[in-house]
Amino acid sequence: MRLSGTVSSGLGRAHVFMAQPHYQEQFKHILGGSAWPGTLNLKIEGSDLVHYIALRKKSGIDTLDASDDDRSAAVDVEVTQYDAHRIRGFLRDGVSFGGATAFSGALKFQGHSIDCALLIPDLTRHIDVVEIIASSFLRERLSLEDGDLLEIELSN
């Protein structure tokens, strides 16, 4: 499966979660090394959004915030061949850090291919933004700016 989206700025809070040692240990099993303490956000739409909704459903994430048409179309998207890696949440000093589901893949941009994972947090405020994690700071490594179009190709 390939998902295309445009780079968009987030809220700038992912680093608080991504830097947690509990998460980093789990990311090593998916990425083969530590994850950069932040995410790259991609805004998606159309058929890519329908495919992402199918991945969210596989992850057990409520999709009621999606349109009825998108939810209906997602039923027909086959996602069983993609391994869902469970990221366990935890409690630290009375603060709850939620879980997530990750799907391994590669980010494609202007001839570059970088191993990454699509991360679907259990709690999220938006349905049309895909969060990408990788071992490097993707914006800097690829000189990405808001509005750049790129692809994620999921691994089986």
Beta strands, then each sheet from edge to edge (+ up, - down):
strand 1: 2-8
strand 2: 40-43
strand 3: 85-87
strand 4: 90-92
strand 5: 95-97
strand 6: 100-109
strand 7: 112-121
strand 8: 129-133
strand 9: 149-154
sheet 1: 3+ 6- 7+ 8- 2+ 1- 9+
sheet 2: 4+ 5-
end
